Amino acid sequence: MRQKPLCAPSRVPQIQKSAHPQLRSHAHTHTPAPTYAQVSSTQLRDDLLSMLVAGHETTGSALTWTLYLLVKNPEKMAKAQVGAR
């Protein structure tokens, strides 16, 4: 059974047809995406942990700035409180 790639199919054929020489040189250095069979459990765990931590940090930062800006603007805070009910 053929393994499915982890990401979208390669765009190297379209790039190689391009007239721009820099794009053609980068196309020759392309390495194929790993398949499901080539990704170890450890690598998968590490990648998932990175996404979880990055998402957590981003959400926390967005909430912090939102609350800070609402505290600075009481009218907007009141409007947000009414909307939350």
Backbone torsions as a table, in degrees:
resi	resn	phi	psi	omega
1	MET	NA	134.7	-178.8
2	ARG	-76.6	135.1	-179.7
3	GLN	-78.9	140.5	176.7
4	LYS	-84.2	141.0	176.8
5	PRO	-71.5	155.2	179.7
6	LEU	-75.1	-24.4	-178.7
7	CYS	-125.0	-178.8	-178.0
8	ALA	-59.8	154.3	178.7
9	PRO	-56.7	151.1	-177.2
10	SER	-63.2	144.5	177.0
11	ARG	-101.6	13.6	-177.1
12	VAL	-58.2	-43.4	-179.9
13	PRO	-57.7	-39.6	179.0
14	GLN	-67.9	-38.6	-179.1
15	ILE	-66.8	-39.9	-178.4
16	GLN	-64.4	-26.4	177.8
17	LYS	-80.3	-12.2	-177.0
18	SER	-65.6	151.4	179.1
19	ALA	-80.4	-15.5	-175.4
20	HIS	-79.6	119.9	-175.8
21	PRO	-63.9	-33.2	179.7
22	GLN	-64.3	-40.0	178.5
23	LEU	-65.6	-38.5	178.5
24	ARG	-64.8	-38.5	-179.1
25	SER	-67.7	-35.8	177.3
26	HIS	-70.6	-31.7	-179.4
27	ALA	-64.5	-31.4	-179.4
28	HIS	-73.7	-19.4	-179.6
29	THR	-95.1	4.3	-178.0
30	HIS	-65.6	133.9	173.0
31	THR	-110.0	139.7	-177.0
32	PRO	-65.5	151.6	178.6
33	ALA	-68.2	145.2	178.4
34	PRO	-68.1	151.0	176.9
35	THR	-93.3	172.5	180.0
36	TYR	-56.0	-38.0	-177.6
37	ALA	-70.1	-23.0	-176.3
38	GLN	-89.3	-9.5	-178.8
39	VAL	-93.9	120.6	-179.0
40	SER	-76.3	161.2	177.6
41	SER	-61.0	-38.1	179.6
42	THR	-63.9	-44.8	179.8
43	GLN	-64.4	-41.8	179.1
44	LEU	-62.6	-44.0	178.6
45	ARG	-61.5	-45.8	-179.6
46	ASP	-62.4	-41.8	179.3
47	ASP	-65.4	-43.3	178.8
48	LEU	-64.8	-39.4	178.1
49	LEU	-64.2	-41.2	177.9
50	SER	-61.3	-43.6	179.1
51	MET	-65.4	-39.3	179.8
52	LEU	-64.1	-47.1	-179.3
53	VAL	-65.5	-43.1	179.8
54	ALA	-63.6	-41.4	178.7
55	GLY	-66.2	-39.8	179.6
56	HIS	-63.7	-44.5	-179.0
57	GLU	-64.7	-42.6	-179.8
58	THR	-63.8	-45.7	179.8
59	THR	-62.9	-43.9	179.1
60	GLY	-61.7	-41.5	179.3
61	SER	-65.7	-43.7	179.5
62	ALA	-62.9	-42.5	178.9
63	LEU	-65.8	-40.2	179.4
64	THR	-61.0	-48.6	-179.6
65	TRP	-66.2	-37.4	178.5
66	THR	-61.8	-48.3	179.7
67	LEU	-64.7	-39.5	178.0
68	TYR	-59.4	-47.5	-178.4
69	LEU	-68.7	-34.0	176.9
70	LEU	-67.1	-38.8	178.2
71	VAL	-64.7	-34.6	179.9
72	LYS	-73.8	-18.2	-177.1
73	ASN	-129.2	89.2	-175.7
74	PRO	-58.3	-32.5	178.3
75	GLU	-63.8	-44.3	178.8
76	LYS	-67.5	-35.7	177.6
77	MET	-61.4	-46.0	179.7
78	ALA	-62.4	-41.3	179.0
79	LYS	-64.5	-40.7	178.4
80	ALA	-66.1	-37.9	178.6
81	GLN	-65.2	-41.4	178.8
82	VAL	-65.0	-41.5	-179.9
83	GLY	-67.1	-28.4	-178.8
84	ALA	-78.2	-17.6	-177.8
85	ARG	-81.5	NA	NA
